[in-house]
Amino acid sequence: MNEKTLNANKLFANKSIECSVENCAYHCTGDKYCALDKITVAPNTPNPKEVAQTDCYNFRAVN
């Protein structure tokens, strides 16, 4: 997938990965989905017990 088209192109929306992080390069603009085929979610603290204690490791800020 061409990175330049990811943010603007809903055609790549993966309906299995909902996302509301609009400043991520992989977020489909105007939609609530990620454009990646898969993502990696991992803990940001030992023994996470809340959503805030996990991160999407694929996040890339929009330039």
Phi and psi restraints in degrees (range 20) as a CNS / XPLOR table:
assign (resid 1 and name C) (resid 2 and name N)
       (resid 2 and name CA) (resid 2 and name C) 1.0 -77.9 20.0 2
assign (resid 2 and name N) (resid 2 and name CA)
       (resid 2 and name C) (resid 3 and name N) 1.0 120.9 20.0 2
assign (resid 2 and name C) (resid 3 and name N)
       (resid 3 and name CA) (resid 3 and name C) 1.0 -57.7 20.0 2
assign (resid 3 and name N) (resid 3 and name CA)
       (resid 3 and name C) (resid 4 and name N) 1.0 -32.4 20.0 2
assign (resid 3 and name C) (resid 4 and name N)
       (resid 4 and name CA) (resid 4 and name C) 1.0 -66.3 20.0 2
assign (resid 4 and name N) (resid 4 and name CA)
       (resid 4 and name C) (resid 5 and name N) 1.0 -26.3 20.0 2
assign (resid 4 and name C) (resid 5 and name N)
       (resid 5 and name CA) (resid 5 and name C) 1.0 -94.7 20.0 2
assign (resid 5 and name N) (resid 5 and name CA)
       (resid 5 and name C) (resid 6 and name N) 1.0 -14.4 20.0 2
assign (resid 5 and name C) (resid 6 and name N)
       (resid 6 and name CA) (resid 6 and name C) 1.0 -57.3 20.0 2
assign (resid 6 and name N) (resid 6 and name CA)
       (resid 6 and name C) (resid 7 and name N) 1.0 -50.4 20.0 2
assign (resid 6 and name C) (resid 7 and name N)
       (resid 7 and name CA) (resid 7 and name C) 1.0 -66.1 20.0 2
assign (resid 7 and name N) (resid 7 and name CA)
       (resid 7 and name C) (resid 8 and name N) 1.0 -31.0 20.0 2
assign (resid 7 and name C) (resid 8 and name N)
       (resid 8 and name CA) (resid 8 and name C) 1.0 -98.9 20.0 2
assign (resid 8 and name N) (resid 8 and name CA)
       (resid 8 and name C) (resid 9 and name N) 1.0 -12.1 20.0 2
assign (resid 8 and name C) (resid 9 and name N)
       (resid 9 and name CA) (resid 9 and name C) 1.0 -108.1 20.0 2
assign (resid 9 and name N) (resid 9 and name CA)
       (resid 9 and name C) (resid 10 and name N) 1.0 109.7 20.0 2
assign (resid 9 and name C) (resid 10 and name N)
       (resid 10 and name CA) (resid 10 and name C) 1.0 -70.3 20.0 2
assign (resid 10 and name N) (resid 10 and name CA)
       (resid 10 and name C) (resid 11 and name N) 1.0 -15.2 20.0 2
assign (resid 10 and name C) (resid 11 and name N)
       (resid 11 and name CA) (resid 11 and name C) 1.0 -60.9 20.0 2
assign (resid 11 and name N) (resid 11 and name CA)
       (resid 11 and name C) (resid 12 and name N) 1.0 -24.3 20.0 2
assign (resid 11 and name C) (resid 12 and name N)
       (resid 12 and name CA) (resid 12 and name C) 1.0 -93.8 20.0 2
assign (resid 12 and name N) (resid 12 and name CA)
       (resid 12 and name C) (resid 13 and name N) 1.0 4.6 20.0 2
assign (resid 12 and name C) (resid 13 and name N)
       (resid 13 and name CA) (resid 13 and name C) 1.0 -58.6 20.0 2
assign (resid 13 and name N) (resid 13 and name CA)
       (resid 13 and name C) (resid 14 and name N) 1.0 125.7 20.0 2
assign (resid 13 and name C) (resid 14 and name N)
       (resid 14 and name CA) (resid 14 and name C) 1.0 -94.6 20.0 2
assign (resid 14 and name N) (resid 14 and name CA)
       (resid 14 and name C) (resid 15 and name N) 1.0 104.9 20.0 2
assign (resid 14 and name C) (resid 15 and name N)
       (resid 15 and name CA) (resid 15 and name C) 1.0 -66.8 20.0 2
assign (resid 15 and name N) (resid 15 and name CA)
       (resid 15 and name C) (resid 16 and name N) 1.0 -5.9 20.0 2
assign (resid 15 and name C) (resid 16 and name N)
       (resid 16 and name CA) (resid 16 and name C) 1.0 -89.5 20.0 2
assign (resid 16 and name N) (resid 16 and name CA)
       (resid 16 and name C) (resid 17 and name N) 1.0 -12.5 20.0 2
assign (resid 16 and name C) (resid 17 and name N)
       (resid 17 and name CA) (resid 17 and name C) 1.0 -123.9 20.0 2
assign (resid 17 and name N) (resid 17 and name CA)
       (resid 17 and name C) (resid 18 and name N) 1.0 95.8 20.0 2
assign (resid 17 and name C) (resid 18 and name N)
       (resid 18 and name CA) (resid 18 and name C) 1.0 -76.5 20.0 2
assign (resid 18 and name N) (resid 18 and name CA)
       (resid 18 and name C) (resid 19 and name N) 1.0 143.3 20.0 2
assign (resid 18 and name C) (resid 19 and name N)
       (resid 19 and name CA) (resid 19 and name C) 1.0 -151.6 20.0 2
assign (resid 19 and name N) (resid 19 and name CA)
       (resid 19 and name C) (resid 20 and name N) 1.0 138.4 20.0 2
assign (resid 19 and name C) (resid 20 and name N)
       (resid 20 and name CA) (resid 20 and name C) 1.0 -117.1 20.0 2
assign (resid 20 and name N) (resid 20 and name CA)
       (resid 20 and name C) (resid 21 and name N) 1.0 11.2 20.0 2
assign (resid 20 and name C) (resid 21 and name N)
       (resid 21 and name CA) (resid 21 and name C) 1.0 -87.9 20.0 2
assign (resid 21 and name N) (resid 21 and name CA)
       (resid 21 and name C) (resid 22 and name N) 1.0 89.7 20.0 2
assign (resid 21 and name C) (resid 22 and name N)
       (resid 22 and name CA) (resid 22 and name C) 1.0 -70.3 20.0 2
assign (resid 22 and name N) (resid 22 and name CA)
       (resid 22 and name C) (resid 23 and name N) 1.0 -17.1 20.0 2
assign (resid 22 and name C) (resid 23 and name N)
       (resid 23 and name CA) (resid 23 and name C) 1.0 -94.3 20.0 2
assign (resid 23 and name N) (resid 23 and name CA)
       (resid 23 and name C) (resid 24 and name N) 1.0 16.6 20.0 2
assign (resid 23 and name C) (resid 24 and name N)
       (resid 24 and name CA) (resid 24 and name C) 1.0 -93.3 20.0 2
assign (resid 24 and name N) (resid 24 and name CA)
       (resid 24 and name C) (resid 25 and name N) 1.0 138.2 20.0 2
assign (resid 24 and name C) (resid 25 and name N)
       (resid 25 and name CA) (resid 25 and name C) 1.0 -62.7 20.0 2
assign (resid 25 and name N) (resid 25 and name CA)
       (resid 25 and name C) (resid 26 and name N) 1.0 -22.2 20.0 2
assign (resid 25 and name C) (resid 26 and name N)
       (resid 26 and name CA) (resid 26 and name C) 1.0 -95.5 20.0 2
assign (resid 26 and name N) (resid 26 and name CA)
       (resid 26 and name C) (resid 27 and name N) 1.0 0.4 20.0 2
assign (resid 26 and name C) (resid 27 and name N)
       (resid 27 and name CA) (resid 27 and name C) 1.0 -76.8 20.0 2
assign (resid 27 and name N) (resid 27 and name CA)
       (resid 27 and name C) (resid 28 and name N) 1.0 133.2 20.0 2
assign (resid 27 and name C) (resid 28 and name N)
       (resid 28 and name CA) (resid 28 and name C) 1.0 -79.4 20.0 2
assign (resid 28 and name N) (resid 28 and name CA)
       (resid 28 and name C) (resid 29 and name N) 1.0 112.1 20.0 2
assign (resid 28 and name C) (resid 29 and name N)
       (resid 29 and name CA) (resid 29 and name C) 1.0 -55.1 20.0 2
assign (resid 29 and name N) (resid 29 and name CA)
       (resid 29 and name C) (resid 30 and name N) 1.0 131.8 20.0 2
assign (resid 29 and name C) (resid 30 and name N)
       (resid 30 and name CA) (resid 30 and name C) 1.0 76.6 20.0 2
assign (resid 30 and name N) (resid 30 and name CA)
       (resid 30 and name C) (resid 31 and name N) 1.0 7.8 20.0 2
assign (resid 30 and name C) (resid 31 and name N)
       (resid 31 and name CA) (resid 31 and name C) 1.0 -134.1 20.0 2
assign (resid 31 and name N) (resid 31 and name CA)
       (resid 31 and name C) (resid 32 and name N) 1.0 172.8 20.0 2
assign (resid 31 and name C) (resid 32 and name N)
       (resid 32 and name CA) (resid 32 and name C) 1.0 -113.3 20.0 2
assign (resid 32 and name N) (resid 32 and name CA)
       (resid 32 and name C) (resid 33 and name N) 1.0 33.1 20.0 2
assign (resid 32 and name C) (resid 33 and name N)
       (resid 33 and name CA) (resid 33 and name C) 1.0 -128.1 20.0 2
assign (resid 33 and name N) (resid 33 and name CA)
       (resid 33 and name C) (resid 34 and name N) 1.0 159.1 20.0 2
assign (resid 33 and name C) (resid 34 and name N)
       (resid 34 and name CA) (resid 34 and name C) 1.0 -89.7 20.0 2
assign (resid 34 and name N) (resid 34 and name CA)
       (resid 34 and name C) (resid 35 and name N) 1.0 150.7 20.0 2
assign (resid 34 and name C) (resid 35 and name N)
       (resid 35 and name CA) (resid 35 and name C) 1.0 -93.2 20.0 2
assign (resid 35 and name N) (resid 35 and name CA)
       (resid 35 and name C) (resid 36 and name N) 1.0 -5.2 20.0 2
assign (resid 35 and name C) (resid 36 and name N)
       (resid 36 and name CA) (resid 36 and name C) 1.0 -79.9 20.0 2
assign (resid 36 and name N) (resid 36 and name CA)
       (resid 36 and name C) (resid 37 and name N) 1.0 156.6 20.0 2
assign (resid 36 and name C) (resid 37 and name N)
       (resid 37 and name CA) (resid 37 and name C) 1.0 -73.8 20.0 2
assign (resid 37 and name N) (resid 37 and name CA)
       (resid 37 and name C) (resid 38 and name N) 1.0 -32.9 20.0 2
assign (resid 37 and name C) (resid 38 and name N)
       (resid 38 and name CA) (resid 38 and name C) 1.0 -153.2 20.0 2
assign (resid 38 and name N) (resid 38 and name CA)
       (resid 38 and name C) (resid 39 and name N) 1.0 160.5 20.0 2
assign (resid 38 and name C) (resid 39 and name N)
       (resid 39 and name CA) (resid 39 and name C) 1.0 -131.2 20.0 2
assign (resid 39 and name N) (resid 39 and name CA)
       (resid 39 and name C) (resid 40 and name N) 1.0 164.7 20.0 2
assign (resid 39 and name C) (resid 40 and name N)
       (resid 40 and name CA) (resid 40 and name C) 1.0 -116.4 20.0 2
assign (resid 40 and name N) (resid 40 and name CA)
       (resid 40 and name C) (resid 41 and name N) 1.0 122.2 20.0 2
assign (resid 40 and name C) (resid 41 and name N)
       (resid 41 and name CA) (resid 41 and name C) 1.0 -111.7 20.0 2
assign (resid 41 and name N) (resid 41 and name CA)
       (resid 41 and name C) (resid 42 and name N) 1.0 129.6 20.0 2
assign (resid 41 and name C) (resid 42 and name N)
       (resid 42 and name CA) (resid 42 and name C) 1.0 -140.3 20.0 2
assign (resid 42 and name N) (resid 42 and name CA)
       (resid 42 and name C) (resid 43 and name N) 1.0 158.9 20.0 2
assign (resid 42 and name C) (resid 43 and name N)
       (resid 43 and name CA) (resid 43 and name C) 1.0 -71.8 20.0 2
assign (resid 43 and name N) (resid 43 and name CA)
       (resid 43 and name C) (resid 44 and name N) 1.0 147.8 20.0 2
assign (resid 43 and name C) (resid 44 and name N)
       (resid 44 and name CA) (resid 44 and name C) 1.0 -108.4 20.0 2
assign (resid 44 and name N) (resid 44 and name CA)
       (resid 44 and name C) (resid 45 and name N) 1.0 1.9 20.0 2
assign (resid 44 and name C) (resid 45 and name N)
       (resid 45 and name CA) (resid 45 and name C) 1.0 -142.0 20.0 2
assign (resid 45 and name N) (resid 45 and name CA)
       (resid 45 and name C) (resid 46 and name N) 1.0 157.2 20.0 2
assign (resid 45 and name C) (resid 46 and name N)
       (resid 46 and name CA) (resid 46 and name C) 1.0 -66.1 20.0 2
assign (resid 46 and name N) (resid 46 and name CA)
       (resid 46 and name C) (resid 47 and name N) 1.0 140.8 20.0 2
assign (resid 46 and name C) (resid 47 and name N)
       (resid 47 and name CA) (resid 47 and name C) 1.0 53.3 20.0 2
assign (resid 47 and name N) (resid 47 and name CA)
       (resid 47 and name C) (resid 48 and name N) 1.0 60.7 20.0 2
assign (resid 47 and name C) (resid 48 and name N)
       (resid 48 and name CA) (resid 48 and name C) 1.0 -61.3 20.0 2
assign (resid 48 and name N) (resid 48 and name CA)
       (resid 48 and name C) (resid 49 and name N) 1.0 141.3 20.0 2
assign (resid 48 and name C) (resid 49 and name N)
       (resid 49 and name CA) (resid 49 and name C) 1.0 -128.2 20.0 2
assign (resid 49 and name N) (resid 49 and name CA)
       (resid 49 and name C) (resid 50 and name N) 1.0 -4.8 20.0 2
assign (resid 49 and name C) (resid 50 and name N)
       (resid 50 and name CA) (resid 50 and name C) 1.0 -136.7 20.0 2
assign (resid 50 and name N) (resid 50 and name CA)
       (resid 50 and name C) (resid 51 and name N) 1.0 156.7 20.0 2
assign (resid 50 and name C) (resid 51 and name N)
       (resid 51 and name CA) (resid 51 and name C) 1.0 -55.3 20.0 2
assign (resid 51 and name N) (resid 51 and name CA)
       (resid 51 and name C) (resid 52 and name N) 1.0 -40.2 20.0 2
assign (resid 51 and name C) (resid 52 and name N)
       (resid 52 and name CA) (resid 52 and name C) 1.0 -63.5 20.0 2
assign (resid 52 and name N) (resid 52 and name CA)
       (resid 52 and name C) (resid 53 and name N) 1.0 -11.5 20.0 2
assign (resid 52 and name C) (resid 53 and name N)
       (resid 53 and name CA) (resid 53 and name C) 1.0 -96.9 20.0 2
assign (resid 53 and name N) (resid 53 and name CA)
       (resid 53 and name C) (resid 54 and name N) 1.0 16.2 20.0 2
assign (resid 53 and name C) (resid 54 and name N)
       (resid 54 and name CA) (resid 54 and name C) 1.0 -129.6 20.0 2
assign (resid 54 and name N) (resid 54 and name CA)
       (resid 54 and name C) (resid 55 and name N) 1.0 157.2 20.0 2
assign (resid 54 and name C) (resid 55 and name N)
       (resid 55 and name CA) (resid 55 and name C) 1.0 -137.5 20.0 2
assign (resid 55 and name N) (resid 55 and name CA)
       (resid 55 and name C) (resid 56 and name N) 1.0 151.0 20.0 2
assign (resid 55 and name C) (resid 56 and name N)
       (resid 56 and name CA) (resid 56 and name C) 1.0 -85.0 20.0 2
assign (resid 56 and name N) (resid 56 and name CA)
       (resid 56 and name C) (resid 57 and name N) 1.0 113.6 20.0 2
assign (resid 56 and name C) (resid 57 and name N)
       (resid 57 and name CA) (resid 57 and name C) 1.0 -76.5 20.0 2
assign (resid 57 and name N) (resid 57 and name CA)
       (resid 57 and name C) (resid 58 and name N) 1.0 -3.5 20.0 2
assign (resid 57 and name C) (resid 58 and name N)
       (resid 58 and name CA) (resid 58 and name C) 1.0 -94.3 20.0 2
assign (resid 58 and name N) (resid 58 and name CA)
       (resid 58 and name C) (resid 59 and name N) 1.0 -3.5 20.0 2
assign (resid 58 and name C) (resid 59 and name N)
       (resid 59 and name CA) (resid 59 and name C) 1.0 -55.6 20.0 2
assign (resid 59 and name N) (resid 59 and name CA)
       (resid 59 and name C) (resid 60 and name N) 1.0 133.5 20.0 2
assign (resid 59 and name C) (resid 60 and name N)
       (resid 60 and name CA) (resid 60 and name C) 1.0 -138.2 20.0 2
assign (resid 60 and name N) (resid 60 and name CA)
       (resid 60 and name C) (resid 61 and name N) 1.0 121.0 20.0 2
assign (resid 60 and name C) (resid 61 and name N)
       (resid 61 and name CA) (resid 61 and name C) 1.0 -64.6 20.0 2
assign (resid 61 and name N) (resid 61 and name CA)
       (resid 61 and name C) (resid 62 and name N) 1.0 143.4 20.0 2
assign (resid 61 and name C) (resid 62 and name N)
       (resid 62 and name CA) (resid 62 and name C) 1.0 -70.5 20.0 2
assign (resid 62 and name N) (resid 62 and name CA)
       (resid 62 and name C) (resid 63 and name N) 1.0 133.9 20.0 2
